[in-house]
Amino acid sequence: MVAQKIEWAVFWDALQRVDLLMVMGSAILVSVGIAARAARWNVTAGAPLARYYDFWRATQLGYLGNMIYPARAGEVIRMAAIRSFASISTGEAIASAIADRISDGLLLGLMLAGMLIGSGWHSINAAMALTVAGTFGMAALALYCFVRWGDRWAGKRLAPILVGFAPLRDRQRLGWIMFLGIVAFSFDFLALFVLLRAFGWEVPFLAAVTLEIFLAAGSSIPSTPGYVGVYQVACVLALGFYGVDDSQAVAFSVVWQIVLLIIFILQGGWVALHYGIGRYR
């Protein structure tokens, strides 16, 4: 286990060297990235941009739910929330949320493949990257086929969800979805890079890209509340490529989780207090 390998003196020394002003800057960048993802979901659902605030609120509840509940329960919460906030059907809520997650996974897979192959890492890693990219690519292809021709064979139970996927038939909309996804990931990269520099580490920007890929991959599967343990392993593995000690990497993971927790509590908690998170459980 990662905890057994921690040198506590190194761990605490790393925490004491953190630049709090840069940590705040990282938190702001995270918030902007979340806002971009809410905009992408808005476009994915085919809803008017005037409803953006509804998607932002539902997105905040989803992140908060994923942080405090296990098994990514926040995904269910945000579907229920957007159904209530934007007054859309259950099928539209489910379809847009699924498409939103697939677009995230597709970009993640493509970035992973490009990073590993482009950097000339071991062929096994390159094969892994192609596997991840191919998996999400097949999911995206299956989604496209369902959206394009699903009305020919979809039964009554699938018909409401198929209606929810209808906005994805617009190629221009698909372009905007991918663009907003790239914008969201870009702010994620910047947030992680600023936080890495807050620890005083002279690492390249590619370290932030690598870290985001490992963190996103780890958090994409059902896990413990707050991703405890998942983020620690992801940070140790990713930062190890750039010479960061395991104990320092764990210290980074703790600060990153605290930053996310504060953001989700402040933003998601505000939404929950005003609109009642209990209704979306």
Secondary structure, 3 states (H helix, E strand, C coil): CHHHHCCHHHHHHHHHCCCHHHHHHHHHHHHHHHHHHHHHHHHHHCCCHHHHHHHHHHHHHHHHHHHHCCCCCHHHHHHHHHHHHCCCCHHHHHHHHHHHHHHHHHHHHHHHHHHHHHCCCCHHHHHHHHHHHHHHHHHHHHHHHHHHHHHHCCCCCCHHHHHHCHHHHCHHHHHHHHHHHHHHHHHHHHHHHHHHHHCCCCCCHHHHHHHHHHHHHHHCCCCCHHHCCHHHHHHHHHHHCCCCCHHHHHHHHHHHHHHHHHHHHHHHHHHHHHHCHHHHC
